[in-house]
Amino acid sequence: MQSYDYLIVGGGMVSDAAARGIREIDEAGTIGILSADVDEPYARPALSKKLWTDSDFTWDQVPLGTASDADADVRLQSRVTAIDRDARWVETDAGDRFGYRRLLLATGARPREINVPESDRILFFRSAEDYRRLRELAVDGRRIVVVGGGYIGAELAAALVQNGVAVDLVFPGAVLGEDTFPRELAERYQALFVDGGVRLMAGRRVEGVEPAASDTDGAVQVVLDDGSRLRGDAVVLGLGASPVTDLAERAGLTVDDGVVVDETLQTSDAAIWAAGDIASYPDRLLGRTRVEHVDNAQEMGRAAGRAMAGGGEAYRHTPFFYSQVFGVRWEAVGTLDPELDTLVVEAGADETGPRTVVYYRDASGRPVGVLLWNVAEATDAARLVIADAPTSEAELRGRIG
């Protein structure tokens, strides 16, 4: 049985950052990475952003070089199915066992799915493999139906239409982005898509996906809840994701909306850590939370690696998250819930349009979330607003400009 000083389950950006974090402290310990993916760790945000919109950004810039840079043994298509905490080994679906001295769970999230026919024209978009297939399908002049108005759905709809593909975007809300932005900003956000050429199908849910009738070219059709049908050369479903915690649950670790960890990212087992999408951790500003975004993956992965190697530091980073469509970038820290009281502050404009700061406030007037629309290099200022928690509207208006 192959054994490692540090064994990482999961092959995403967390595993890359963790391996590098280990190497900051321990240059000699053996590192193993067991990944269910077919690709070595890569920069996942590029799959729905820069690979579509930046002609100078090519696929060879996406892999992270984990194996060579961190001297890690990366084993692909190795799905871990069991952990023996007493004997300190894990087992894969192929029946192979790997021992560990210290173990990191970085199993990430899986896309939410609905029942659909087996077809390589129907994608629950998540992986580099999905990106490559969508690239094959995204031929100029074709039509693709995108389902879901969240991060992935919106970014892919914008990316595809900018690559000559006709796009229908189906989402259940009345206005795109209304679950994230206050109404006036959601309308501005939606206008980006309308002006960009995306056909919006607002207020609709998908009942099913099926082969297009009387069609021999492999086209599919999406059946909506009002009985109407949308024909497309492909369907991309971005319905959100769920943390992959079943392995931790079977191992008897504490799980509550994620694998519960302490401030050093250690689980209820002293030899096991968890990081990334699956980790429920005590954030110093937000309280116990779980974050599914790249900034957290990188920072938490590095912190977990250092902790495993004996660094002894608490994870103190409050992550930000972001999206970018049609040249407009927004970033945020904390809770974005338009049902909260919101204070919208216009901060001038640049060549891409208005610059806006939105403060999301709880019942006491304390800011619990900050949105930065076209406002660059202000995430530290946003964190400070949440830490200071001013309740004066006049003071908030002057904090970020």
C-alpha positions as CSV (number, residue, x, y, z in Angstrom):
1,M,0.0,0.0,0.0
2,Q,1.4,3.4,-1.1
3,S,1.5,5.8,1.9
4,Y,2.1,9.6,2.0
5,D,2.9,12.0,4.7
6,Y,0.2,14.3,3.2
7,L,-2.7,12.8,1.3
8,I,-5.2,15.1,-0.5
9,V,-8.6,13.8,-1.7
10,G,-9.8,16.0,-4.6
11,G,-8.0,17.5,-7.6
12,G,-9.2,21.1,-7.8
13,M,-7.7,24.5,-7.0
14,V,-7.8,23.7,-3.2
15,S,-5.5,20.7,-3.7
16,D,-3.0,22.8,-5.7
17,A,-3.0,25.5,-3.1
18,A,-2.7,23.0,-0.2
19,A,0.3,21.2,-1.8
20,R,2.0,24.6,-2.2
21,G,1.2,25.5,1.4
22,I,2.7,22.2,2.6
23,R,5.9,23.0,0.6
24,E,6.2,26.4,2.3
25,I,6.9,24.5,5.6
26,D,7.9,21.0,4.7
27,E,10.1,20.6,1.6
28,A,10.6,16.9,1.9
29,G,7.3,15.2,3.1
30,T,5.6,13.1,0.4
31,I,2.4,14.5,-1.0
32,G,-0.3,12.4,-2.8
33,I,-3.3,13.8,-4.6
34,L,-6.2,11.5,-5.5
35,S,-8.5,13.2,-8.1
36,A,-11.7,11.9,-9.7
37,D,-11.0,14.3,-12.6
38,V,-9.4,13.4,-15.9
39,D,-7.3,16.6,-15.8
40,E,-4.6,17.7,-13.3
41,P,-5.6,20.7,-11.1
42,Y,-6.5,23.7,-13.2
43,A,-7.9,27.3,-12.9
44,R,-11.6,26.6,-12.9
45,P,-12.9,30.2,-13.3
46,A,-11.4,30.3,-16.7
47,L,-13.9,27.7,-18.0
48,S,-16.7,30.3,-18.0
49,K,-14.7,33.5,-18.3
50,K,-11.3,34.2,-19.9
51,L,-11.1,31.1,-22.1
52,W,-14.1,32.6,-24.0
53,T,-13.5,36.3,-23.8
54,D,-9.7,36.8,-23.9
55,S,-8.1,35.7,-27.2
56,D,-4.6,35.9,-25.6
57,F,-5.6,33.5,-22.8
58,T,-5.2,29.9,-24.1
59,W,-5.7,26.5,-22.6
60,D,-2.0,26.0,-21.8
61,Q,-2.4,28.8,-19.2
62,V,-5.1,26.8,-17.4
63,P,-3.3,23.9,-15.8
64,L,-1.7,24.8,-12.5
65,G,1.4,22.6,-12.7
66,T,0.8,21.1,-9.2
67,A,2.8,17.9,-9.8
68,S,6.0,19.5,-10.9
69,D,5.8,22.7,-8.8
70,A,5.0,21.0,-5.5
71,D,6.6,17.6,-6.2
72,A,3.2,15.9,-5.7
73,D,2.1,12.5,-6.9
74,V,-1.2,13.3,-8.7
75,R,-3.3,10.2,-9.5
76,L,-6.2,11.0,-11.9
77,Q,-9.5,9.1,-12.2
78,S,-9.1,7.9,-8.6
79,R,-12.4,8.4,-6.8
80,V,-12.1,7.8,-3.1
81,T,-15.0,5.9,-1.7
82,A,-14.0,5.1,1.9
83,I,-11.8,6.3,4.8
84,D,-10.5,4.1,7.6
85,R,-9.7,6.6,10.3
86,D,-8.2,4.1,12.7
87,A,-5.8,2.5,10.2
88,R,-5.4,5.8,8.3
89,W,-6.0,4.7,4.8
90,V,-8.4,5.6,2.0
91,E,-9.8,3.3,-0.6
92,T,-10.7,4.2,-4.2
93,D,-13.5,2.8,-6.4
94,A,-10.9,0.6,-8.1
95,G,-10.1,-1.0,-4.8
96,D,-6.7,0.6,-4.3
97,R,-5.7,1.7,-0.8
98,F,-3.4,4.7,0.1
99,G,-2.1,5.4,3.6
100,Y,-1.7,8.8,5.1
101,R,-0.2,10.5,8.1
102,R,-2.4,13.6,7.6
103,L,-5.4,13.8,5.3
104,L,-7.1,16.7,3.6
105,L,-10.6,16.5,2.2
106,A,-11.1,18.8,-0.8
107,T,-13.8,17.1,-2.6
108,G,-15.5,20.3,-3.9
109,A,-19.0,20.5,-5.2
110,R,-21.0,18.6,-7.8
111,P,-23.5,20.3,-10.1
112,R,-27.2,19.9,-9.3
113,E,-28.9,17.8,-11.9
114,I,-32.4,17.0,-13.2
115,N,-33.5,13.9,-15.1
116,V,-32.5,14.2,-18.7
117,P,-31.7,11.8,-21.5
118,E,-28.1,10.6,-22.0
119,S,-26.6,12.9,-24.6
120,D,-23.3,14.7,-25.2
121,R,-25.4,17.7,-26.2
122,I,-26.8,18.1,-22.6
123,L,-24.2,19.4,-20.2
124,F,-24.3,20.1,-16.4
125,F,-21.4,22.4,-16.7
126,R,-18.6,22.0,-14.2
127,S,-15.3,20.6,-15.5
128,A,-12.7,21.2,-18.0
129,E,-14.1,18.2,-19.9
130,D,-17.4,20.0,-20.1
131,Y,-15.7,23.1,-21.4
132,R,-14.0,21.2,-24.2
133,R,-17.3,19.6,-25.2
134,L,-19.1,22.9,-25.2
135,R,-16.3,24.5,-27.3
136,E,-17.0,21.8,-29.9
137,L,-20.7,22.6,-29.8
138,A,-20.4,26.4,-29.8
139,V,-20.1,26.7,-33.5
140,D,-20.8,30.1,-35.0
141,G,-24.5,30.2,-36.0
142,R,-25.7,27.5,-33.7
143,R,-28.2,28.1,-30.9
144,I,-27.6,26.9,-27.4
145,V,-30.2,27.0,-24.6
146,V,-28.7,27.9,-21.2
147,V,-30.7,27.1,-18.1
148,G,-30.1,29.0,-14.9
149,G,-29.4,32.6,-14.2
150,G,-26.8,32.2,-11.5
151,Y,-23.0,32.6,-11.8
152,I,-22.4,29.8,-14.3
153,G,-25.5,30.2,-16.4
154,A,-25.1,34.0,-16.7
155,E,-21.4,33.8,-17.5
156,L,-21.8,31.1,-20.1
157,A,-24.7,32.9,-21.8
158,A,-22.6,36.0,-22.1
159,A,-19.5,34.0,-23.2
160,L,-21.4,32.1,-25.9
161,V,-23.2,35.0,-27.4
162,Q,-19.9,36.9,-27.7
163,N,-18.6,33.9,-29.7
164,G,-21.3,34.0,-32.4
165,V,-23.7,31.6,-30.8
166,A,-27.4,32.4,-30.5
167,V,-28.4,32.0,-26.9
168,D,-31.6,31.5,-25.0
169,L,-31.2,32.0,-21.2
170,V,-34.0,30.5,-19.1
171,F,-34.4,31.5,-15.5
172,P,-37.2,31.6,-13.0
173,G,-37.0,35.2,-11.8
174,A,-38.8,38.2,-13.1
175,V,-35.5,40.1,-13.6
176,L,-32.1,38.5,-14.1
177,G,-30.0,38.9,-11.0
178,E,-32.9,39.7,-8.7
179,D,-31.7,37.1,-6.1
180,T,-28.4,39.0,-5.8
181,F,-28.8,42.7,-6.6
182,P,-31.3,45.4,-5.5
183,R,-33.9,45.9,-8.2
184,E,-32.3,48.9,-9.9
185,L,-29.0,47.1,-10.2
186,A,-30.7,43.9,-11.4
187,E,-32.3,45.8,-14.2
188,R,-28.9,47.3,-15.2
189,Y,-27.4,43.8,-15.1
190,Q,-30.2,42.4,-17.2
191,A,-29.8,45.2,-19.8
192,L,-26.2,44.0,-20.4
193,F,-27.6,40.7,-21.6
194,V,-30.4,42.2,-23.7
195,D,-28.0,44.6,-25.3
196,G,-25.5,41.8,-25.8
197,G,-28.0,39.8,-27.9
198,V,-29.1,37.1,-25.4
199,R,-32.7,36.1,-25.6
200,L,-34.1,36.1,-22.1
201,M,-36.8,33.7,-21.0
202,A,-37.7,35.2,-17.7
203,G,-40.1,33.6,-15.2
204,R,-39.8,30.1,-16.7
205,R,-38.7,26.8,-15.2
206,V,-37.6,23.7,-17.1
207,E,-39.9,20.7,-17.0
208,G,-37.6,18.5,-19.1
209,V,-35.2,18.1,-22.0
210,E,-35.8,15.7,-24.9
211,P,-34.6,15.1,-28.5
212,A,-36.1,17.6,-31.0
213,A,-39.0,16.1,-32.9
214,S,-38.3,15.2,-36.6
215,D,-34.7,16.2,-36.3
216,T,-31.8,14.1,-37.5
217,D,-28.9,16.4,-36.6
218,G,-28.9,15.6,-32.8
219,A,-30.7,18.8,-31.7
220,V,-32.5,18.9,-28.4
221,Q,-35.5,20.8,-27.1
222,V,-36.2,22.2,-23.6
223,V,-39.7,21.9,-22.4
224,L,-40.7,24.8,-20.2
225,D,-43.3,24.9,-17.4
226,D,-45.8,26.7,-19.6
227,G,-45.7,24.0,-22.2
228,S,-43.6,25.9,-24.7
229,R,-40.4,24.4,-26.2
230,L,-37.0,25.8,-27.1
231,R,-35.0,24.1,-29.7
232,G,-31.2,24.2,-29.5
233,D,-28.1,22.5,-30.8
234,A,-27.2,21.9,-27.2
235,V,-28.4,22.6,-23.7
236,V,-26.2,23.8,-20.8
237,L,-27.6,23.6,-17.3
238,G,-26.2,25.7,-14.6
239,L,-28.5,24.9,-11.7
240,G,-26.0,25.5,-8.9
241,A,-23.9,22.9,-7.0
242,S,-23.9,20.9,-3.8
243,P,-20.9,20.2,-1.6
244,V,-19.6,16.7,-1.9
245,T,-19.7,15.6,1.8
246,D,-20.8,12.0,1.5
247,L,-17.3,10.7,2.0
248,A,-16.9,12.6,5.2
249,E,-20.3,11.5,6.4
250,R,-19.5,7.9,5.8
251,A,-16.3,8.3,7.7
252,G,-18.2,9.7,10.7
253,L,-16.9,13.2,10.6
254,T,-19.1,16.0,11.8
255,V,-21.1,17.4,8.9
256,D,-23.6,20.3,9.1
257,D,-24.1,22.2,5.8
258,G,-20.5,21.1,5.0
259,V,-17.7,19.4,6.8
260,V,-17.4,21.2,10.1
261,V,-13.8,22.5,10.8
262,D,-12.2,24.7,13.5
263,E,-10.2,27.8,12.9
264,T,-7.2,25.8,11.7
265,L,-9.5,23.8,9.3
266,Q,-9.2,20.6,11.3
267,T,-12.2,18.3,11.3
268,S,-13.5,16.3,14.3
269,D,-10.6,13.9,13.6
270,A,-7.2,15.3,14.5
271,A,-5.5,13.8,11.5
272,I,-8.0,15.1,8.9
273,W,-8.5,18.6,7.6
274,A,-11.1,20.0,5.1
275,A,-11.0,23.0,2.8
276,G,-12.8,24.7,-0.1
277,D,-16.4,24.2,-1.1
278,I,-17.1,21.6,1.5
279,A,-15.7,23.3,4.6
280,S,-18.0,25.0,7.2
281,Y,-15.6,27.2,9.0
282,P,-15.7,30.0,11.6
283,D,-15.1,33.2,9.7
284,R,-13.9,36.1,11.9
285,L,-16.3,38.6,10.2
286,L,-19.2,36.5,8.9
287,G,-19.5,33.8,11.6
288,R,-19.7,30.1,10.7
289,T,-20.1,29.9,6.9
290,R,-19.3,27.9,3.8
291,V,-18.0,29.6,0.6
292,E,-17.9,28.2,-2.9
293,H,-15.6,30.6,-4.7
294,V,-12.1,30.7,-6.1
295,D,-10.6,33.2,-3.6
296,N,-11.6,30.9,-0.7
297,A,-10.4,27.8,-2.5
298,Q,-6.9,29.3,-3.0
299,E,-6.5,31.0,0.4
300,M,-8.1,28.2,2.4
301,G,-6.2,25.5,0.5
302,R,-2.9,27.2,1.3
303,A,-3.9,27.6,4.9
304,A,-4.9,24.0,5.2
305,G,-1.6,22.8,3.7
306,R,0.3,25.0,6.1
307,A,-1.8,23.7,9.1
308,M,-1.2,20.1,8.1
309,A,2.5,20.7,7.9
310,G,2.5,22.2,11.4
311,G,2.1,25.9,10.7
312,G,-0.2,26.4,13.6
313,E,-2.0,29.4,12.2
314,A,-5.7,30.1,12.2
315,Y,-7.5,30.8,8.9
316,R,-8.3,34.5,9.1
317,H,-9.1,35.4,5.5
318,T,-12.6,36.5,4.7
319,P,-13.0,35.6,1.0
320,F,-14.5,37.7,-1.7
321,F,-16.4,36.5,-4.8
322,Y,-16.8,37.9,-8.2
323,S,-18.3,37.6,-11.7
324,Q,-17.6,39.3,-15.0
325,V,-19.9,39.6,-18.0
326,F,-19.8,41.9,-21.0
327,G,-16.8,43.7,-19.7
328,V,-18.5,44.5,-16.3
329,R,-16.9,43.0,-13.2
330,W,-18.6,43.0,-9.8
331,E,-17.1,41.8,-6.5
332,A,-18.6,41.2,-3.1
333,V,-17.9,40.3,0.5
334,G,-20.4,38.9,2.9
335,T,-24.1,38.3,2.3
336,L,-25.9,39.6,-0.8
337,D,-29.6,39.3,-0.1
338,P,-31.8,41.9,-1.7
339,E,-34.5,41.1,0.8
340,L,-32.3,43.0,3.3
341,D,-32.3,46.7,3.6
342,T,-29.9,48.0,0.9
343,L,-28.1,51.3,0.5
344,V,-27.0,52.0,-3.0
345,V,-24.2,54.5,-3.5
346,E,-23.2,55.7,-6.9
347,A,-19.4,56.3,-7.1
348,G,-19.0,58.0,-10.5
349,A,-18.4,56.2,-13.8
350,D,-15.7,54.8,-16.0
351,E,-15.5,53.7,-19.7
352,T,-17.6,50.6,-18.9
353,G,-20.4,52.5,-17.1
354,P,-21.5,53.4,-13.6
355,R,-19.5,52.5,-10.5
356,T,-21.7,51.5,-7.7
357,V,-21.4,50.3,-4.1
358,V,-24.3,48.5,-2.4
359,Y,-24.4,47.9,1.4
360,Y,-26.7,45.1,2.6
361,R,-27.8,45.8,6.1
362,D,-29.4,43.7,8.8
363,A,-32.3,44.9,11.0
364,S,-30.0,46.9,13.2
365,G,-28.6,48.8,10.2
366,R,-25.3,46.9,10.5
367,P,-23.7,46.1,7.0
368,V,-23.4,42.3,6.5
369,G,-22.5,42.4,2.8
370,V,-20.9,44.8,0.4
371,L,-21.2,44.7,-3.4
372,L,-18.7,46.5,-5.6
373,W,-20.0,47.1,-9.1
374,N,-17.1,48.2,-11.4
375,V,-15.3,49.4,-8.3
376,A,-11.7,48.0,-8.4
377,E,-9.3,47.2,-5.6
378,A,-11.8,47.8,-2.8
379,T,-12.4,44.4,-1.3
380,D,-10.2,45.2,1.7
381,A,-12.2,48.3,2.3
382,A,-15.4,46.2,2.0
383,R,-14.1,43.8,4.6
384,L,-13.3,46.7,6.9
385,V,-16.8,48.0,6.6
386,I,-18.2,44.7,7.8
387,A,-15.7,44.5,10.6
388,D,-16.4,48.1,11.8
389,A,-20.2,47.7,11.2
390,P,-21.1,51.4,11.0
391,T,-24.9,52.0,11.1
392,S,-24.8,55.7,10.0
393,E,-25.9,56.1,6.4
394,A,-23.7,59.2,6.1
395,E,-20.7,57.3,7.3
396,L,-21.4,54.4,4.9
397,R,-21.7,56.8,1.9
398,G,-18.2,58.0,2.5
399,R,-16.4,54.7,3.1
400,I,-15.8,53.4,-0.4
401,G,-15.6,55.6,-3.5
